[in-house]
Amino acid sequence: MIESKDTIPAEKDGKYQFQLNYSGREVPCMVEKEQRMLHVKIDDNLEAELKINNNGTLTQTGGAHIPYSCIDFIKKQVLGLHV
């Protein structure tokens, strides 16, 4: 059985693109948000997946290791400051 919360389009789903300070330089960052997952691609060569937890925090579930400061910046860009 699929719960209704899994079939309703999640708020702010879609693609995001912005500049990210990574390893001391500004690089492009593309994020695709699908429900409670963020698919991240940094500088066209690093990929990672982040899960949005119920309390609004993000947990990295796969891919290249991303520093916490970058994860926090991504969270603010995609989810906003209210989360």
Disulfide bonds with the S-S distance in Angstrom:
none
